[in-house]
Amino acid sequence: MLMTFYDFISVEREKKEREEIMIIGVLKDIKTKENRVAMTPAGVEQMVARGHTVCVEACAGEGSGFTDQEYEKAGAAILAAPKDIYPKCAMIMKVKEPLLRR
């Protein structure tokens, strides 16, 4: 079915109203020699701009050269440990598979 521009705008507006706001957790990877982080401060900024909340584990970005202050400036909440993040977040992000804490 071919849509008019106004139909398209109406559909897009409805989709936007249905978008779910999420609380996203970003964990520090603990695997040996894993320095990547699942989300950069720029990614946090994008998520926050779309209305989401981002919780980042303290020092999660260190191995990639990102400080906690950069994440805070981008709008993230810095939490001390995964046990503080898991109960609050609908989605957890990390680079590698989950591992037991040492």
Secondary structure, DSSP 8 states (H G I E B T S, - for coil): ----HHHHHHHHHHHHHH----EEEE----STT----SS-HHHHHHHHHTT-EEEEETTTTGGGT--HHHHHHHT-EEESSHHHHTTT-SEEE-SS------
